[in-house]
Amino acid sequence: MPESGASRAQQERTHIPTAGTGATEPGTTGTPPRAPAAPAVRRTGLLVTLVLGGLTAVPPLSMDMYLPALPAVTESLHAPAATVQLTLTACLTGLALGQAVVGPLSDRWGRRRPLLIGMMIYVVATAMCVFAPTTGLLIGFRLLQGLAGAAGIVIARAVVRDMYDGVEMARFFSTLMLISGVAPIVAPLVGGQVLRFTDWRGIFAVLTVVGLVLTLVVWKWLGETLPPQDRHTGGLGDALRTMRGLLADRVFTGYMIAGSLAFATLFSYVSASPFVVQEIYGASPQTFSLLFGLNSVGLIVVGQINGKVLVGRVSLDKALAFGLCVITLAALALLLMTTGVFGEVGLAPVAAGLFVLMSAMGMAMPNTNAQALMRTKHAAGSASALLGTSSFLIGAIASPLVGIAGEDTAVPMAVVQLVCAVGAMACFLGLCRPWRRTA
């Protein structure tokens, strides 16, 4: 069955990034196609990168642009703050569960069709948030928004696996981090500026426009990357068996859990840092925004060093091990500082520890994704779904624990970060056993 809206030219453009690997185009007799001119390769590569980066930026945009509006939502809908917080939880839950559904569907129907359907539902759900009359309906629309928006992030990873392999895939993931990493920095700022001209509903109007533009861009310029002969033809039972087979792969599971625990360390930072920096250490909102931005920049810069400098010169496992070691040491230092081992410390040492911890994420997260997906060419969609669902669920579990001891201490944040970091290192060493492999 032909793909709707995807022309042969679009399909050929999509496969340009793999032209240098020596693989033949689907449906050919074995003769490699003529290589396009170098400038065309660069233009197409940049376009694909921007599209995939935009898709991975949808979740942080959906979550973080809305943050400055929470007090306004509470007042507008006459709801308790705890109830309004459920709108964030609903979106996060949808992002986690949606990946588990969309990933296997993309292995069966190809990447393009589920992605377009998911993006169209995202646009509709976001537009419904604009007109939500009650908190209950807003929570429901946000859940649907998360479920549909998950298509972008899970299929973006699968598309990368379709197009790249080995160190090139790790490099591309680092490049995606440059784009998607900007979203958490600018999203609250954009949300705050939108609130200067309209109310909280205007934020969802802006997100609706962003989703619509991205959907049109995907429809026009992102062709199919999974050839029909590589798709799974089974139903739900086959999808579940595929996932069970992936989880039975000890090494894949090790990378998945290690990456998820590292992601949980990041989630605990995002959840606790506004409280720790402003309430405990007395920083202003402007200072917090500056530190949050600096930490995000550190993550992006290290991600680019990983992709542009280390990958290809150092094995992915060595780079990953170094990143996890730095995260663990930074978390340990934060725990020692917050428990008073070094006496009373001010904001500067704690901020430095958080900066080091966040920056090292730029070396851990791209390499866990690349190493896990490198083992799953036969089921990249299902593998991407497991990676995303595991990360969001473990992150959602870790986030509330940072405030378990109340509002007067930052110790819980440091404890959660250290436990997650040590757990990530243990999974990497115990399940992946990198010393037994050369990859």
C-alpha positions in Angstrom: 0.0 0.0 0.0 1.6 3.3 -1.0 2.4 5.9 1.6 0.0 8.9 1.3 1.7 12.2 0.5 5.2 10.7 0.2 6.7 11.0 -3.2 9.5 9.0 -4.6 11.7 12.1 -4.5 10.9 12.5 -0.8 11.8 8.9 -0.1 15.1 9.2 -1.9 15.9 12.4 0.0 15.3 10.7 3.3 17.9 8.0 2.5 20.6 10.4 1.6 22.3 10.3 5.0 23.0 6.6 4.5 24.3 6.9 1.0 27.9 6.7 2.0 27.4 3.4 3.9 27.4 1.3 0.7 23.8 0.0 1.3 21.5 -0.1 -1.7 18.2 1.5 -2.0 15.1 -0.7 -1.3 13.8 -2.2 -4.5 17.0 -2.0 -6.5 18.8 -5.0 -8.0 22.0 -4.4 -6.0 23.6 -1.6 -7.9 24.2 1.4 -5.5 22.4 4.5 -6.6 24.5 7.4 -8.0 25.6 9.6 -5.1 24.1 13.1 -5.1 26.2 16.2 -5.1 27.8 17.1 -1.8 25.8 20.4 -1.3 22.5 18.5 -1.7 23.6 16.0 1.0 24.4 18.9 3.4 21.1 20.7 2.7 19.1 17.5 3.1 21.0 16.4 6.2 20.4 19.8 7.8 16.7 19.7 7.0 16.3 16.2 8.4 18.2 17.2 11.5 16.0 20.2 12.1 12.8 18.3 11.6 13.9 15.5 14.0 15.2 18.0 16.5 11.8 19.8 16.3 10.0 16.5 17.0 12.2 15.8 20.1 11.6 19.3 21.3 7.8 18.9 21.4 7.7 17.2 24.9 9.8 19.9 26.7 7.9 22.6 24.9 4.6 21.1 26.0 5.8 20.8 29.6 8.0 23.8 30.2 6.2 26.6 28.3 3.2 26.0 30.5 5.1 26.3 33.8 4.9 30.1 34.3 1.1 29.9 33.8 0.4 27.5 36.7 -0.6 30.2 39.2 -2.9 31.8 36.6 -4.6 28.5 35.8 -5.2 28.0 39.5 -6.9 31.4 39.7 -8.8 31.2 36.4 -10.3 27.7 37.0 -10.8 28.2 40.8 -8.9 25.0 41.5 -6.4 24.0 44.2 -2.7 24.1 43.2 -2.4 20.4 43.8 -5.2 19.7 41.3 -3.6 22.0 38.7 -0.3 20.2 39.2 -2.1 17.1 37.8 -2.1 18.8 34.4 1.7 18.4 34.4 1.5 14.8 35.6 -1.1 13.9 33.0 1.1 15.2 30.2 4.1 13.4 31.5 2.1 10.2 31.9 0.8 10.5 28.3 4.4 11.0 27.0 5.5 7.8 28.8 2.6 5.6 27.8 2.2 7.0 24.3 5.7 5.9 23.3 4.9 2.3 24.3 2.0 2.3 21.8 3.4 4.3 18.9 6.8 2.6 18.8 5.5 -0.9 17.8 3.0 0.7 15.4 5.8 2.4 13.6 7.6 -1.0 13.2 4.4 -2.3 11.5 3.1 0.6 9.5 6.3 2.6 8.9 7.4 5.8 10.5 5.6 8.4 8.5 1.9 7.4 8.9 1.9 7.0 12.8 3.9 10.2 13.1 1.5 12.2 11.0 -1.5 10.8 12.8 0.1 11.4 16.2 1.0 15.0 15.3 -2.5 15.8 14.0 -4.0 14.4 17.3 -1.5 16.5 19.2 -2.7 19.7 17.4 -6.4 18.9 18.1 -5.7 18.0 21.8 -3.6 21.2 22.3 -6.3 23.3 20.7 -8.9 21.7 23.0 -6.8 22.8 26.0 -7.3 26.4 24.8 -11.0 26.1 25.5 -11.0 23.8 28.5 -13.7 25.1 30.9 -12.7 23.0 33.9 -9.6 21.6 35.5 -10.9 18.0 34.9 -11.2 18.5 31.2 -7.8 20.3 31.0 -6.2 17.3 32.7 -7.9 15.0 30.2 -6.8 17.1 27.2 -3.3 17.3 28.6 -3.2 13.5 28.9 -4.3 13.2 25.2 -1.7 15.8 24.3 1.0 13.8 25.9 -0.1 10.5 24.3 -0.1 12.1 20.9 3.1 14.1 21.3 5.0 11.0 22.3 4.9 10.0 18.6 7.4 12.7 17.8 10.1 11.7 20.2 9.8 7.9 19.8 9.7 8.0 16.0 12.5 10.5 15.8 14.8 8.0 17.6 13.6 5.2 15.3 14.2 7.3 12.2 17.8 8.0 13.4 18.2 4.2 13.8 16.9 3.7 10.3 19.3 6.2 8.8 22.5 5.7 10.8 24.6 3.1 12.5 27.6 2.9 14.8 29.4 6.1 15.7 27.4 8.1 13.1 24.3 7.4 15.1 25.9 8.5 18.3 27.1 11.7 16.6 23.5 12.4 15.3 22.0 11.9 18.8 24.5 14.5 20.1 23.4 16.9 17.4 19.8 16.3 18.3 20.6 17.2 21.8 21.8 20.6 20.6 18.4 21.3 19.2 16.1 19.6 21.8 18.3 20.9 24.6 17.5 24.5 23.7 13.8 23.9 24.2 13.9 23.7 28.0 15.9 26.9 28.1 13.6 29.0 25.9 10.2 27.4 26.7 9.6 29.1 30.1 10.9 32.4 28.7 8.5 32.2 25.8 5.7 31.2 28.1 6.4 34.2 30.3 6.4 36.5 27.3 3.1 35.1 26.0 1.6 35.8 29.4 2.4 39.5 29.0 0.0 39.8 26.1 -2.6 37.2 26.9 -3.7 34.6 29.5 -2.7 31.0 30.0 -4.9 29.9 27.2 -2.7 31.8 24.8 0.2 29.5 25.6 -1.8 26.5 24.3 -2.7 28.6 21.3 1.0 29.1 20.6 1.7 25.4 21.1 -1.2 24.6 18.7 0.5 26.7 16.0 3.9 25.1 16.6 2.3 21.6 16.3 0.5 22.5 13.1 3.6 24.0 11.5 5.7 20.9 12.5 3.0 18.6 11.2 3.1 20.4 7.8 6.9 20.3 7.7 6.9 16.5 8.4 4.2 15.9 5.8 6.2 17.8 3.1 9.8 17.0 3.8 10.2 13.9 6.0 9.7 10.8 3.8 9.4 7.2 4.9 12.6 5.6 6.3 11.5 2.1 7.0 11.2 0.0 3.8 8.1 -2.3 3.5 10.3 -5.4 3.5 11.7 -4.4 6.9 8.3 -3.9 8.6 6.7 -6.3 11.1 3.4 -7.8 9.9 2.0 -9.2 13.1 -0.5 -7.7 15.5 -0.5 -6.9 19.2 0.8 -10.3 20.1 3.8 -9.9 17.7 4.6 -6.5 19.2 4.5 -7.8 22.7 6.8 -10.7 21.7 9.2 -8.3 20.1 9.3 -6.2 23.3 9.8 -9.3 25.4 12.6 -10.3 23.2 14.3 -6.9 23.5 14.0 -7.0 27.3 15.5 -10.5 27.3 18.6 -9.0 25.7 20.7 -8.4 28.8 22.9 -5.8 27.2 20.0 -3.8 25.7 18.2 -3.9 29.0 21.4 -2.7 30.8 21.7 0.3 28.5 18.0 1.1 28.8 17.9 1.0 32.6 21.2 2.9 32.9 19.9 5.6 30.6 16.6 5.8 32.4 18.3 6.2 35.8 20.6 8.9 34.4 17.5 10.6 33.1 15.9 10.3 36.5 18.9 12.1 37.9 18.1 14.9 35.5 14.4 14.8 36.4 15.1 15.1 40.1 17.2 18.2 39.3 14.4 19.8 37.3 11.8 19.1 40.1 13.9 20.2 43.0 16.1 23.0 41.7 13.5 25.8 41.8 12.9 25.0 45.5 16.5 24.4 46.4 18.0 27.4 44.7 15.3 30.0 45.6 13.8 28.8 48.9 16.8 27.2 50.6 19.7 29.4 49.2 17.6 32.6 48.8 18.3 33.2 45.1 16.0 35.4 43.1 13.9 34.0 40.3 16.2 35.8 37.8 19.2 34.1 39.4 17.5 30.8 39.2 16.6 31.3 35.5 20.3 32.2 34.8 21.6 29.1 36.6 19.0 26.9 34.9 20.0 28.2 31.5 23.8 27.8 32.3 23.2 24.2 33.3 21.3 23.5 30.1 24.1 25.1 28.1 26.6 22.9 29.8 24.6 19.8 28.9 24.5 21.0 25.2 28.2 21.8 25.0 29.3 18.5 26.5 26.9 16.7 24.2 28.5 18.5 21.2 32.0 17.6 22.5 30.8 14.0 22.8 29.5 13.9 19.2 32.1 16.0 17.4 35.3 15.1 19.3 35.0 11.9 21.3 32.8 9.7 19.1 35.1 7.9 16.6 38.2 8.5 18.7 37.0 6.9 22.0 34.7 3.9 22.3 31.1 4.7 23.2 31.3 2.6 26.3 34.4 4.4 27.6 32.7 7.8 27.0 29.6 6.5 28.7 31.5 5.2 31.7 33.3 8.5 32.1 30.0 10.4 31.9 28.4 8.1 34.5 31.5 8.5 36.8 31.3 12.3 36.7 27.6 12.2 37.4 28.1 9.9 40.4 31.0 12.0 41.8 28.9 15.2 41.4 25.9 13.7 43.1 28.2 12.5 46.0 29.7 16.0 46.3 26.2 17.5 46.4 25.2 15.0 49.2 28.2 15.9 51.2 27.6 19.6 50.8 23.9 19.4 51.7 24.4 17.3 54.8 26.9 19.8 56.2 30.0 17.7 56.0 31.9 20.7 54.7 30.1 23.1 57.0 27.8 25.8 55.8 28.1 26.2 52.1 26.5 28.9 50.0 24.8 28.8 46.7 28.0 28.9 44.5 29.4 25.4 45.5 26.0 23.8 45.1 25.4 25.5 41.8 28.8 24.3 40.6 27.9 20.7 41.6 24.6 20.9 39.7 26.4 22.3 36.7 28.9 19.5 36.6 26.2 16.9 37.1 24.0 18.3 34.3 26.8 18.8 31.9 27.9 15.2 32.2 24.4 14.2 31.1 25.5 15.3 27.6 27.9 12.4 27.6 25.7 9.8 29.2 22.3 10.1 27.4 23.3 10.1 23.7 25.6 7.1 24.2 23.1 5.0 26.1 20.5 5.6 23.4 23.1 4.8 20.6 24.4 1.7 22.2 20.9 0.3 22.9 19.5 1.1 19.5 22.6 -0.3 17.8 21.5 -3.8 18.9 17.9 -3.4 17.5 17.9 -2.7 13.8 15.1 -5.2 13.4 12.8 -3.4 15.8 13.9 0.2 16.2 10.4 1.5 16.9 9.7 -0.9 19.7 13.2 -0.4 21.1 12.8 3.4 21.0 9.4 3.0 22.8 11.0 1.0 25.6 13.8 3.5 26.0 11.4 6.4 26.2 8.7 4.8 28.3 11.3 3.5 30.8 13.0 7.0 31.1 9.8 8.9 31.6 8.3 6.4 34.1 11.5 6.1 36.2 11.8 9.9 36.1 8.2 10.4 37.2 8.8 8.0 40.1 12.0 9.8 41.2 10.7 13.4 40.9 8.3 13.4 43.9 10.9 11.8 46.2 13.1 15.0 46.1 10.6 16.7 48.4 9.9 13.8 50.8 11.6 15.5 53.8 9.9 18.8 53.5 11.0 22.3 52.4 13.9 22.9 54.7 16.6 20.6 53.2 18.1 19.8 49.9 19.4 16.4 51.1 16.5 14.4 49.5 17.5 15.8 46.1 21.1 14.8 46.5 20.2 11.3 47.8 17.9 10.6 44.9 20.5 11.8 42.5 23.3 9.7 44.1 21.1 6.6 44.2 20.1 6.9 40.6 23.7 7.6 39.5 25.0 4.6 41.4 22.2 2.5 40.0 23.0 3.6 36.4 26.6 2.7 36.9 25.7 -0.7 38.4 23.4 -1.6 35.5 26.0 -0.5 33.0 28.8 -2.6 34.6 26.6 -5.5 35.7 24.4 -6.0 32.6 26.3 -4.4 29.7 29.7 -5.7 30.8 31.6 -3.5 28.4 34.9 -5.1 29.1 33.7 -8.2 27.3 32.8 -6.4 24.1 34.7 -4.2 21.6 31.8 -1.9 20.7 
